[in-house]
Amino acid sequence: MISPQDFISVAEDTGQIIHLGRFVLRQACRQMKQWQDQYPIYQNLTLSVNLSGKQFLQADLVEQIKEVLDETGLNPRTCN
């Protein structure tokens, strides 16, 4: 097993953190939307996804997040 500390460092050093971050964001939003649809009683659940500092340097980060929210149908108010 590789610890997250080591794995994230390698991903950041190789530039793969950008692709990995997009994938994780998309999957997390899809899963949250699925749970909200499947269990309406839990509509007040919120989602938080950690981003890398390198992701914050992307000029289109906000657009990427909007795209994922539109794609998944997840209400932005459920995201922290």
PyMOL Python script that loads the backbone (N, CA, C, O; Angstrom):
from pymol import cmd

cmd.read_pdbstr("""\
ATOM      1  N   MET A   1       0.842  -1.183   0.000  1.00  0.00           N
ATOM      2  CA  MET A   1       0.000   0.000   0.000  1.00  0.00           C
ATOM      3  C   MET A   1       0.885   1.243   0.000  1.00  0.00           C
ATOM      4  O   MET A   1       1.989   1.253   0.543  1.00  0.00           O
ATOM      5  N   ILE A   2       0.364   2.273  -0.620  1.00  0.00           N
ATOM      6  CA  ILE A   2       1.065   3.556  -0.675  1.00  0.00           C
ATOM      7  C   ILE A   2       0.252   4.557   0.128  1.00  0.00           C
ATOM      8  O   ILE A   2      -0.964   4.653  -0.036  1.00  0.00           O
ATOM      9  N   SER A   3       0.913   5.288   0.980  1.00  0.00           N
ATOM     10  CA  SER A   3       0.194   6.267   1.794  1.00  0.00           C
ATOM     11  C   SER A   3      -0.255   7.435   0.918  1.00  0.00           C
ATOM     12  O   SER A   3       0.402   7.754  -0.073  1.00  0.00           O
ATOM     13  N   PRO A   4      -1.365   8.070   1.276  1.00  0.00           N
ATOM     14  CA  PRO A   4      -1.825   9.235   0.503  1.00  0.00           C
ATOM     15  C   PRO A   4      -0.754  10.321   0.401  1.00  0.00           C
ATOM     16  O   PRO A   4      -0.636  10.988  -0.627  1.00  0.00           O
ATOM     17  N   GLN A   5       0.013  10.493   1.456  1.00  0.00           N
ATOM     18  CA  GLN A   5       1.059  11.514   1.428  1.00  0.00           C
ATOM     19  C   GLN A   5       2.046  11.248   0.284  1.00  0.00           C
ATOM     20  O   GLN A   5       2.432  12.169  -0.434  1.00  0.00           O
ATOM     21  N   ASP A   6       2.447   9.992   0.123  1.00  0.00           N
ATOM     22  CA  ASP A   6       3.376   9.631  -0.947  1.00  0.00           C
ATOM     23  C   ASP A   6       2.697   9.673  -2.309  1.00  0.00           C
ATOM     24  O   ASP A   6       3.263  10.179  -3.278  1.00  0.00           O
ATOM     25  N   PHE A   7       1.499   9.146  -2.377  1.00  0.00           N
ATOM     26  CA  PHE A   7       0.769   9.072  -3.636  1.00  0.00           C
ATOM     27  C   PHE A   7       0.474  10.466  -4.184  1.00  0.00           C
ATOM     28  O   PHE A   7       0.691  10.725  -5.368  1.00  0.00           O
ATOM     29  N   ILE A   8      -0.013  11.352  -3.345  1.00  0.00           N
ATOM     30  CA  ILE A   8      -0.356  12.712  -3.788  1.00  0.00           C
ATOM     31  C   ILE A   8       0.906  13.443  -4.232  1.00  0.00           C
ATOM     32  O   ILE A   8       0.883  14.165  -5.229  1.00  0.00           O
ATOM     33  N   SER A   9       1.987  13.267  -3.514  1.00  0.00           N
ATOM     34  CA  SER A   9       3.244  13.924  -3.898  1.00  0.00           C
ATOM     35  C   SER A   9       3.684  13.490  -5.295  1.00  0.00           C
ATOM     36  O   SER A   9       4.087  14.322  -6.109  1.00  0.00           O
ATOM     37  N   VAL A  10       3.609  12.199  -5.569  1.00  0.00           N
ATOM     38  CA  VAL A  10       3.989  11.693  -6.884  1.00  0.00           C
ATOM     39  C   VAL A  10       3.043  12.246  -7.949  1.00  0.00           C
ATOM     40  O   VAL A  10       3.490  12.660  -9.018  1.00  0.00           O
ATOM     41  N   ALA A  11       1.749  12.256  -7.665  1.00  0.00           N
ATOM     42  CA  ALA A  11       0.770  12.780  -8.621  1.00  0.00           C
ATOM     43  C   ALA A  11       1.026  14.259  -8.905  1.00  0.00           C
ATOM     44  O   ALA A  11       0.923  14.697 -10.051  1.00  0.00           O
ATOM     45  N   GLU A  12       1.356  15.027  -7.872  1.00  0.00           N
ATOM     46  CA  GLU A  12       1.648  16.443  -8.077  1.00  0.00           C
ATOM     47  C   GLU A  12       2.940  16.624  -8.860  1.00  0.00           C
ATOM     48  O   GLU A  12       3.004  17.454  -9.767  1.00  0.00           O
ATOM     49  N   ASP A  13       3.962  15.862  -8.521  1.00  0.00           N
ATOM     50  CA  ASP A  13       5.265  15.987  -9.201  1.00  0.00           C
ATOM     51  C   ASP A  13       5.185  15.627 -10.681  1.00  0.00           C
ATOM     52  O   ASP A  13       5.891  16.213 -11.501  1.00  0.00           O
ATOM     53  N   THR A  14       4.337  14.677 -11.022  1.00  0.00           N
ATOM     54  CA  THR A  14       4.221  14.228 -12.413  1.00  0.00           C
ATOM     55  C   THR A  14       3.150  14.984 -13.193  1.00  0.00           C
ATOM     56  O   THR A  14       3.006  14.785 -14.399  1.00  0.00           O
ATOM     57  N   GLY A  15       2.399  15.849 -12.517  1.00  0.00           N
ATOM     58  CA  GLY A  15       1.336  16.593 -13.193  1.00  0.00           C
ATOM     59  C   GLY A  15       0.038  15.820 -13.307  1.00  0.00           C
ATOM     60  O   GLY A  15      -0.938  16.332 -13.854  1.00  0.00           O
ATOM     61  N   GLN A  16       0.009  14.607 -12.804  1.00  0.00           N
ATOM     62  CA  GLN A  16      -1.203  13.792 -12.898  1.00  0.00           C
ATOM     63  C   GLN A  16      -2.275  14.211 -11.895  1.00  0.00           C
ATOM     64  O   GLN A  16      -3.410  13.739 -11.967  1.00  0.00           O
ATOM     65  N   ILE A  17      -1.927  15.083 -10.972  1.00  0.00           N
ATOM     66  CA  ILE A  17      -2.890  15.508  -9.955  1.00  0.00           C
ATOM     67  C   ILE A  17      -4.077  16.234 -10.587  1.00  0.00           C
ATOM     68  O   ILE A  17      -5.190  16.173 -10.064  1.00  0.00           O
ATOM     69  N   ILE A  18      -3.852  16.913 -11.696  1.00  0.00           N
ATOM     70  CA  ILE A  18      -4.929  17.624 -12.383  1.00  0.00           C
ATOM     71  C   ILE A  18      -5.968  16.626 -12.883  1.00  0.00           C
ATOM     72  O   ILE A  18      -7.164  16.789 -12.641  1.00  0.00           O
ATOM     73  N   HIS A  19      -5.504  15.598 -13.579  1.00  0.00           N
ATOM     74  CA  HIS A  19      -6.426  14.573 -14.105  1.00  0.00           C
ATOM     75  C   HIS A  19      -7.077  13.796 -12.964  1.00  0.00           C
ATOM     76  O   HIS A  19      -8.274  13.508 -12.998  1.00  0.00           O
ATOM     77  N   LEU A  20      -6.290  13.468 -11.974  1.00  0.00           N
ATOM     78  CA  LEU A  20      -6.810  12.736 -10.825  1.00  0.00           C
ATOM     79  C   LEU A  20      -7.853  13.569 -10.088  1.00  0.00           C
ATOM     80  O   LEU A  20      -8.898  13.053  -9.693  1.00  0.00           O
ATOM     81  N   GLY A  21      -7.575  14.837  -9.907  1.00  0.00           N
ATOM     82  CA  GLY A  21      -8.514  15.724  -9.225  1.00  0.00           C
ATOM     83  C   GLY A  21      -9.848  15.831  -9.952  1.00  0.00           C
ATOM     84  O   GLY A  21     -10.906  15.813  -9.324  1.00  0.00           O
ATOM     85  N   ARG A  22      -9.795  15.943 -11.270  1.00  0.00           N
ATOM     86  CA  ARG A  22     -11.038  16.001 -12.061  1.00  0.00           C
ATOM     87  C   ARG A  22     -11.832  14.709 -11.906  1.00  0.00           C
ATOM     88  O   ARG A  22     -13.050  14.727 -11.729  1.00  0.00           O
ATOM     89  N   PHE A  23     -11.117  13.587 -11.975  1.00  0.00           N
ATOM     90  CA  PHE A  23     -11.770  12.294 -11.842  1.00  0.00           C
ATOM     91  C   PHE A  23     -12.440  12.153 -10.478  1.00  0.00           C
ATOM     92  O   PHE A  23     -13.591  11.726 -10.386  1.00  0.00           O
ATOM     93  N   VAL A  24     -11.720  12.510  -9.426  1.00  0.00           N
ATOM     94  CA  VAL A  24     -12.254  12.389  -8.064  1.00  0.00           C
ATOM     95  C   VAL A  24     -13.461  13.303  -7.884  1.00  0.00           C
ATOM     96  O   VAL A  24     -14.464  12.887  -7.304  1.00  0.00           O
ATOM     97  N   LEU A  25     -13.382  14.525  -8.365  1.00  0.00           N
ATOM     98  CA  LEU A  25     -14.510  15.450  -8.253  1.00  0.00           C
ATOM     99  C   LEU A  25     -15.740  14.906  -8.966  1.00  0.00           C
ATOM    100  O   LEU A  25     -16.844  14.920  -8.422  1.00  0.00           O
ATOM    101  N   ARG A  26     -15.537  14.426 -10.189  1.00  0.00           N
ATOM    102  CA  ARG A  26     -16.658  13.882 -10.968  1.00  0.00           C
ATOM    103  C   ARG A  26     -17.281  12.671 -10.266  1.00  0.00           C
ATOM    104  O   ARG A  26     -18.503  12.579 -10.157  1.00  0.00           O
ATOM    105  N   GLN A  27     -16.453  11.754  -9.798  1.00  0.00           N
ATOM    106  CA  GLN A  27     -16.960  10.553  -9.136  1.00  0.00           C
ATOM    107  C   GLN A  27     -17.675  10.887  -7.829  1.00  0.00           C
ATOM    108  O   GLN A  27     -18.717  10.308  -7.524  1.00  0.00           O
ATOM    109  N   ALA A  28     -17.119  11.814  -7.063  1.00  0.00           N
ATOM    110  CA  ALA A  28     -17.745  12.196  -5.793  1.00  0.00           C
ATOM    111  C   ALA A  28     -19.111  12.828  -6.045  1.00  0.00           C
ATOM    112  O   ALA A  28     -20.068  12.531  -5.330  1.00  0.00           O
ATOM    113  N   CYS A  29     -19.213  13.685  -7.041  1.00  0.00           N
ATOM    114  CA  CYS A  29     -20.498  14.329  -7.351  1.00  0.00           C
ATOM    115  C   CYS A  29     -21.512  13.311  -7.862  1.00  0.00           C
ATOM    116  O   CYS A  29     -22.687  13.361  -7.499  1.00  0.00           O
ATOM    117  N   ARG A  30     -21.057  12.393  -8.700  1.00  0.00           N
ATOM    118  CA  ARG A  30     -21.966  11.344  -9.189  1.00  0.00           C
ATOM    119  C   ARG A  30     -22.499  10.504  -8.036  1.00  0.00           C
ATOM    120  O   ARG A  30     -23.691  10.202  -7.977  1.00  0.00           O
ATOM    121  N   GLN A  31     -21.612  10.130  -7.121  1.00  0.00           N
ATOM    122  CA  GLN A  31     -22.028   9.303  -5.997  1.00  0.00           C
ATOM    123  C   GLN A  31     -23.009  10.051  -5.103  1.00  0.00           C
ATOM    124  O   GLN A  31     -24.015   9.487  -4.673  1.00  0.00           O
ATOM    125  N   MET A  32     -22.719  11.316  -4.825  1.00  0.00           N
ATOM    126  CA  MET A  32     -23.620  12.099  -3.975  1.00  0.00           C
ATOM    127  C   MET A  32     -24.999  12.222  -4.624  1.00  0.00           C
ATOM    128  O   MET A  32     -26.015  12.068  -3.947  1.00  0.00           O
ATOM    129  N   LYS A  33     -25.042  12.497  -5.920  1.00  0.00           N
ATOM    130  CA  LYS A  33     -26.313  12.614  -6.626  1.00  0.00           C
ATOM    131  C   LYS A  33     -27.074  11.295  -6.581  1.00  0.00           C
ATOM    132  O   LYS A  33     -28.292  11.278  -6.404  1.00  0.00           O
ATOM    133  N   GLN A  34     -26.355  10.197  -6.741  1.00  0.00           N
ATOM    134  CA  GLN A  34     -27.005   8.881  -6.668  1.00  0.00           C
ATOM    135  C   GLN A  34     -27.621   8.662  -5.290  1.00  0.00           C
ATOM    136  O   GLN A  34     -28.756   8.199  -5.184  1.00  0.00           O
ATOM    137  N   TRP A  35     -26.880   8.992  -4.235  1.00  0.00           N
ATOM    138  CA  TRP A  35     -27.413   8.827  -2.884  1.00  0.00           C
ATOM    139  C   TRP A  35     -28.613   9.731  -2.658  1.00  0.00           C
ATOM    140  O   TRP A  35     -29.594   9.308  -2.046  1.00  0.00           O
ATOM    141  N   GLN A  36     -28.556  10.961  -3.138  1.00  0.00           N
ATOM    142  CA  GLN A  36     -29.685  11.873  -2.963  1.00  0.00           C
ATOM    143  C   GLN A  36     -30.926  11.352  -3.669  1.00  0.00           C
ATOM    144  O   GLN A  36     -32.032  11.444  -3.136  1.00  0.00           O
ATOM    145  N   ASP A  37     -30.747  10.801  -4.873  1.00  0.00           N
ATOM    146  CA  ASP A  37     -31.879  10.253  -5.619  1.00  0.00           C
ATOM    147  C   ASP A  37     -32.417   8.991  -4.972  1.00  0.00           C
ATOM    148  O   ASP A  37     -33.627   8.763  -4.940  1.00  0.00           O
ATOM    149  N   GLN A  38     -31.517   8.179  -4.460  1.00  0.00           N
ATOM    150  CA  GLN A  38     -31.905   6.897  -3.879  1.00  0.00           C
ATOM    151  C   GLN A  38     -32.512   7.058  -2.487  1.00  0.00           C
ATOM    152  O   GLN A  38     -33.408   6.305  -2.103  1.00  0.00           O
ATOM    153  N   TYR A  39     -32.024   8.034  -1.739  1.00  0.00           N
ATOM    154  CA  TYR A  39     -32.472   8.234  -0.358  1.00  0.00           C
ATOM    155  C   TYR A  39     -32.893   9.684  -0.150  1.00  0.00           C
ATOM    156  O   TYR A  39     -32.137  10.464   0.430  1.00  0.00           O
ATOM    157  N   PRO A  40     -34.076  10.059  -0.608  1.00  0.00           N
ATOM    158  CA  PRO A  40     -34.523  11.457  -0.526  1.00  0.00           C
ATOM    159  C   PRO A  40     -34.519  12.027   0.891  1.00  0.00           C
ATOM    160  O   PRO A  40     -34.426  13.242   1.066  1.00  0.00           O
ATOM    161  N   ILE A  41     -34.618  11.183   1.883  1.00  0.00           N
ATOM    162  CA  ILE A  41     -34.628  11.661   3.264  1.00  0.00           C
ATOM    163  C   ILE A  41     -33.297  12.329   3.635  1.00  0.00           C
ATOM    164  O   ILE A  41     -33.237  13.107   4.588  1.00  0.00           O
ATOM    165  N   TYR A  42     -32.239  12.028   2.887  1.00  0.00           N
ATOM    166  CA  TYR A  42     -30.910  12.565   3.188  1.00  0.00           C
ATOM    167  C   TYR A  42     -30.508  13.712   2.259  1.00  0.00           C
ATOM    168  O   TYR A  42     -29.326  13.869   1.953  1.00  0.00           O
ATOM    169  N   GLN A  43     -31.455  14.499   1.816  1.00  0.00           N
ATOM    170  CA  GLN A  43     -31.173  15.617   0.922  1.00  0.00           C
ATOM    171  C   GLN A  43     -30.282  16.680   1.559  1.00  0.00           C
ATOM    172  O   GLN A  43     -29.687  17.492   0.851  1.00  0.00           O
ATOM    173  N   ASN A  44     -30.186  16.683   2.871  1.00  0.00           N
ATOM    174  CA  ASN A  44     -29.383  17.708   3.542  1.00  0.00           C
ATOM    175  C   ASN A  44     -27.906  17.306   3.694  1.00  0.00           C
ATOM    176  O   ASN A  44     -27.125  18.046   4.292  1.00  0.00           O
ATOM    177  N   LEU A  45     -27.524  16.149   3.163  1.00  0.00           N
ATOM    178  CA  LEU A  45     -26.115  15.770   3.190  1.00  0.00           C
ATOM    179  C   LEU A  45     -25.309  16.754   2.341  1.00  0.00           C
ATOM    180  O   LEU A  45     -25.805  17.281   1.346  1.00  0.00           O
ATOM    181  N   THR A  46     -24.075  16.990   2.744  1.00  0.00           N
ATOM    182  CA  THR A  46     -23.214  17.866   1.955  1.00  0.00           C
ATOM    183  C   THR A  46     -21.969  17.098   1.521  1.00  0.00           C
ATOM    184  O   THR A  46     -21.631  16.057   2.083  1.00  0.00           O
ATOM    185  N   LEU A  47     -21.311  17.628   0.528  1.00  0.00           N
ATOM    186  CA  LEU A  47     -20.139  16.990  -0.054  1.00  0.00           C
ATOM    187  C   LEU A  47     -18.961  17.950  -0.005  1.00  0.00           C
ATOM    188  O   LEU A  47     -19.093  19.128  -0.336  1.00  0.00           O
ATOM    189  N   SER A  48     -17.823  17.443   0.408  1.00  0.00           N
ATOM    190  CA  SER A  48     -16.585  18.215   0.377  1.00  0.00           C
ATOM    191  C   SER A  48     -15.539  17.396  -0.362  1.00  0.00           C
ATOM    192  O   SER A  48     -15.405  16.194  -0.134  1.00  0.00           O
ATOM    193  N   VAL A  49     -14.806  18.046  -1.241  1.00  0.00           N
ATOM    194  CA  VAL A  49     -13.737  17.395  -1.992  1.00  0.00           C
ATOM    195  C   VAL A  49     -12.491  18.251  -1.838  1.00  0.00           C
ATOM    196  O   VAL A  49     -12.514  19.450  -2.116  1.00  0.00           O
ATOM    197  N   ASN A  50     -11.405  17.633  -1.394  1.00  0.00           N
ATOM    198  CA  ASN A  50     -10.141  18.360  -1.271  1.00  0.00           C
ATOM    199  C   ASN A  50      -9.531  18.575  -2.646  1.00  0.00           C
ATOM    200  O   ASN A  50      -9.558  17.687  -3.498  1.00  0.00           O
ATOM    201  N   LEU A  51      -8.981  19.763  -2.850  1.00  0.00           N
ATOM    202  CA  LEU A  51      -8.307  20.089  -4.097  1.00  0.00           C
ATOM    203  C   LEU A  51      -6.830  20.330  -3.822  1.00  0.00           C
ATOM    204  O   LEU A  51      -6.446  20.785  -2.745  1.00  0.00           O
ATOM    205  N   SER A  52      -6.032  20.021  -4.794  1.00  0.00           N
ATOM    206  CA  SER A  52      -4.597  20.276  -4.709  1.00  0.00           C
ATOM    207  C   SER A  52      -4.339  21.762  -4.956  1.00  0.00           C
ATOM    208  O   SER A  52      -5.111  22.430  -5.645  1.00  0.00           O
ATOM    209  N   GLY A  53      -3.263  22.262  -4.397  1.00  0.00           N
ATOM    210  CA  GLY A  53      -2.868  23.638  -4.671  1.00  0.00           C
ATOM    211  C   GLY A  53      -2.658  23.872  -6.155  1.00  0.00           C
ATOM    212  O   GLY A  53      -2.907  24.970  -6.653  1.00  0.00           O
ATOM    213  N   LYS A  54      -2.199  22.842  -6.869  1.00  0.00           N
ATOM    214  CA  LYS A  54      -1.992  22.967  -8.317  1.00  0.00           C
ATOM    215  C   LYS A  54      -3.315  23.121  -9.055  1.00  0.00           C
ATOM    216  O   LYS A  54      -3.375  23.768 -10.100  1.00  0.00           O
ATOM    217  N   GLN A  55      -4.362  22.534  -8.519  1.00  0.00           N
ATOM    218  CA  GLN A  55      -5.670  22.692  -9.157  1.00  0.00           C
ATOM    219  C   GLN A  55      -6.154  24.132  -9.034  1.00  0.00           C
ATOM    220  O   GLN A  55      -6.796  24.653  -9.945  1.00  0.00           O
ATOM    221  N   PHE A  56      -5.850  24.771  -7.919  1.00  0.00           N
ATOM    222  CA  PHE A  56      -6.263  26.158  -7.728  1.00  0.00           C
ATOM    223  C   PHE A  56      -5.560  27.104  -8.691  1.00  0.00           C
ATOM    224  O   PHE A  56      -6.020  28.226  -8.900  1.00  0.00           O
ATOM    225  N   LEU A  57      -4.451  26.666  -9.278  1.00  0.00           N
ATOM    226  CA  LEU A  57      -3.725  27.494 -10.242  1.00  0.00           C
ATOM    227  C   LEU A  57      -4.325  27.430 -11.642  1.00  0.00           C
ATOM    228  O   LEU A  57      -3.927  28.197 -12.518  1.00  0.00           O
ATOM    229  N   GLN A  58      -5.271  26.533 -11.861  1.00  0.00           N
ATOM    230  CA  GLN A  58      -5.894  26.402 -13.175  1.00  0.00           C
ATOM    231  C   GLN A  58      -6.856  27.563 -13.414  1.00  0.00           C
ATOM    232  O   GLN A  58      -7.713  27.852 -12.579  1.00  0.00           O
ATOM    233  N   ALA A  59      -6.708  28.209 -14.536  1.00  0.00           N
ATOM    234  CA  ALA A  59      -7.561  29.353 -14.864  1.00  0.00           C
ATOM    235  C   ALA A  59      -9.022  28.940 -15.039  1.00  0.00           C
ATOM    236  O   ALA A  59      -9.922  29.753 -14.831  1.00  0.00           O
ATOM    237  N   ASP A  60      -9.263  27.691 -15.418  1.00  0.00           N
ATOM    238  CA  ASP A  60     -10.627  27.245 -15.687  1.00  0.00           C
ATOM    239  C   ASP A  60     -11.207  26.356 -14.587  1.00  0.00           C
ATOM    240  O   ASP A  60     -12.136  25.589 -14.840  1.00  0.00           O
ATOM    241  N   LEU A  61     -10.671  26.451 -13.377  1.00  0.00           N
ATOM    242  CA  LEU A  61     -11.141  25.591 -12.291  1.00  0.00           C
ATOM    243  C   LEU A  61     -12.632  25.780 -12.011  1.00  0.00           C
ATOM    244  O   LEU A  61     -13.357  24.797 -11.856  1.00  0.00           O
ATOM    245  N   VAL A  62     -13.091  27.009 -11.945  1.00  0.00           N
ATOM    246  CA  VAL A  62     -14.507  27.270 -11.669  1.00  0.00           C
ATOM    247  C   VAL A  62     -15.371  26.667 -12.782  1.00  0.00           C
ATOM    248  O   VAL A  62     -16.414  26.074 -12.505  1.00  0.00           O
ATOM    249  N   GLU A  63     -14.948  26.813 -14.019  1.00  0.00           N
ATOM    250  CA  GLU A  63     -15.703  26.252 -15.137  1.00  0.00           C
ATOM    251  C   GLU A  63     -15.733  24.727 -15.067  1.00  0.00           C
ATOM    252  O   GLU A  63     -16.749  24.108 -15.383  1.00  0.00           O
ATOM    253  N   GLN A  64     -14.620  24.126 -14.654  1.00  0.00           N
ATOM    254  CA  GLN A  64     -14.578  22.666 -14.500  1.00  0.00           C
ATOM    255  C   GLN A  64     -15.591  22.203 -13.455  1.00  0.00           C
ATOM    256  O   GLN A  64     -16.306  21.222 -13.664  1.00  0.00           O
ATOM    257  N   ILE A  65     -15.645  22.906 -12.346  1.00  0.00           N
ATOM    258  CA  ILE A  65     -16.578  22.540 -11.274  1.00  0.00           C
ATOM    259  C   ILE A  65     -18.017  22.713 -11.745  1.00  0.00           C
ATOM    260  O   ILE A  65     -18.861  21.852 -11.498  1.00  0.00           O
ATOM    261  N   LYS A  66     -18.296  23.815 -12.417  1.00  0.00           N
ATOM    262  CA  LYS A  66     -19.649  24.033 -12.962  1.00  0.00           C
ATOM    263  C   LYS A  66     -20.022  22.928 -13.937  1.00  0.00           C
ATOM    264  O   LYS A  66     -21.150  22.436 -13.922  1.00  0.00           O
ATOM    265  N   GLU A  67     -19.078  22.537 -14.784  1.00  0.00           N
ATOM    266  CA  GLU A  67     -19.325  21.483 -15.762  1.00  0.00           C
ATOM    267  C   GLU A  67     -19.676  20.164 -15.078  1.00  0.00           C
ATOM    268  O   GLU A  67     -20.607  19.475 -15.493  1.00  0.00           O
ATOM    269  N   VAL A  68     -18.939  19.818 -14.042  1.00  0.00           N
ATOM    270  CA  VAL A  68     -19.203  18.569 -13.312  1.00  0.00           C
ATOM    271  C   VAL A  68     -20.566  18.635 -12.632  1.00  0.00           C
ATOM    272  O   VAL A  68     -21.308  17.653 -12.641  1.00  0.00           O
ATOM    273  N   LEU A  69     -20.902  19.774 -12.046  1.00  0.00           N
ATOM    274  CA  LEU A  69     -22.205  19.915 -11.397  1.00  0.00           C
ATOM    275  C   LEU A  69     -23.328  19.805 -12.417  1.00  0.00           C
ATOM    276  O   LEU A  69     -24.339  19.153 -12.157  1.00  0.00           O
ATOM    277  N   ASP A  70     -23.161  20.441 -13.581  1.00  0.00           N
ATOM    278  CA  ASP A  70     -24.173  20.345 -14.640  1.00  0.00           C
ATOM    279  C   ASP A  70     -24.299  18.911 -15.143  1.00  0.00           C
ATOM    280  O   ASP A  70     -25.403  18.400 -15.330  1.00  0.00           O
ATOM    281  N   GLU A  71     -23.157  18.277 -15.356  1.00  0.00           N
ATOM    282  CA  GLU A  71     -23.125  16.907 -15.871  1.00  0.00           C
ATOM    283  C   GLU A  71     -23.808  15.922 -14.921  1.00  0.00           C
ATOM    284  O   GLU A  71     -24.533  15.029 -15.357  1.00  0.00           O
ATOM    285  N   THR A  72     -23.571  16.092 -13.632  1.00  0.00           N
ATOM    286  CA  THR A  72     -24.097  15.144 -12.655  1.00  0.00           C
ATOM    287  C   THR A  72     -25.486  15.526 -12.148  1.00  0.00           C
ATOM    288  O   THR A  72     -26.194  14.689 -11.587  1.00  0.00           O
ATOM    289  N   GLY A  73     -25.879  16.784 -12.343  1.00  0.00           N
ATOM    290  CA  GLY A  73     -27.174  17.238 -11.838  1.00  0.00           C
ATOM    291  C   GLY A  73     -27.159  17.508 -10.345  1.00  0.00           C
ATOM    292  O   GLY A  73     -28.217  17.646  -9.731  1.00  0.00           O
ATOM    293  N   LEU A  74     -25.982  17.585  -9.755  1.00  0.00           N
ATOM    294  CA  LEU A  74     -25.876  17.829  -8.315  1.00  0.00           C
ATOM    295  C   LEU A  74     -26.108  19.304  -8.020  1.00  0.00           C
ATOM    296  O   LEU A  74     -25.545  20.173  -8.685  1.00  0.00           O
ATOM    297  N   ASN A  75     -26.920  19.576  -7.044  1.00  0.00           N
ATOM    298  CA  ASN A  75     -27.202  20.948  -6.630  1.00  0.00           C
ATOM    299  C   ASN A  75     -25.954  21.537  -5.969  1.00  0.00           C
ATOM    300  O   ASN A  75     -25.440  20.947  -5.019  1.00  0.00           O
ATOM    301  N   PRO A  76     -25.454  22.677  -6.438  1.00  0.00           N
ATOM    302  CA  PRO A  76     -24.253  23.280  -5.859  1.00  0.00           C
ATOM    303  C   PRO A  76     -24.390  23.588  -4.372  1.00  0.00           C
ATOM    304  O   PRO A  76     -23.382  23.675  -3.671  1.00  0.00           O
ATOM    305  N   ARG A  77     -25.598  23.753  -3.884  1.00  0.00           N
ATOM    306  CA  ARG A  77     -25.805  24.066  -2.474  1.00  0.00           C
ATOM    307  C   ARG A  77     -25.451  22.887  -1.561  1.00  0.00           C
ATOM    308  O   ARG A  77     -25.321  23.058  -0.349  1.00  0.00           O
ATOM    309  N   THR A  78     -25.295  21.692  -2.140  1.00  0.00           N
ATOM    310  CA  THR A  78     -24.924  20.532  -1.317  1.00  0.00           C
ATOM    311  C   THR A  78     -23.416  20.356  -1.228  1.00  0.00           C
ATOM    312  O   THR A  78     -22.933  19.409  -0.607  1.00  0.00           O
ATOM    313  N   CYS A  79     -22.672  21.266  -1.848  1.00  0.00           N
ATOM    314  CA  CYS A  79     -21.209  21.177  -1.850  1.00  0.00           C
ATOM    315  C   CYS A  79     -20.618  22.228  -0.932  1.00  0.00           C
ATOM    316  O   CYS A  79     -21.055  23.379  -0.915  1.00  0.00           O
ATOM    317  N   ASN A  80     -19.625  21.819  -0.177  1.00  0.00           N
ATOM    318  CA  ASN A  80     -18.904  22.751   0.710  1.00  0.00           C
ATOM    319  C   ASN A  80     -17.563  23.070   0.119  1.00  0.00           C
ATOM    320  O   ASN A  80     -16.796  23.835   0.704  1.00  0.00           O
TER     321      ASN A  80
END
""", "prot")
cmd.dss("prot")
cmd.show_as("cartoon", "prot")
cmd.util.cbc("prot")
cmd.orient("prot")
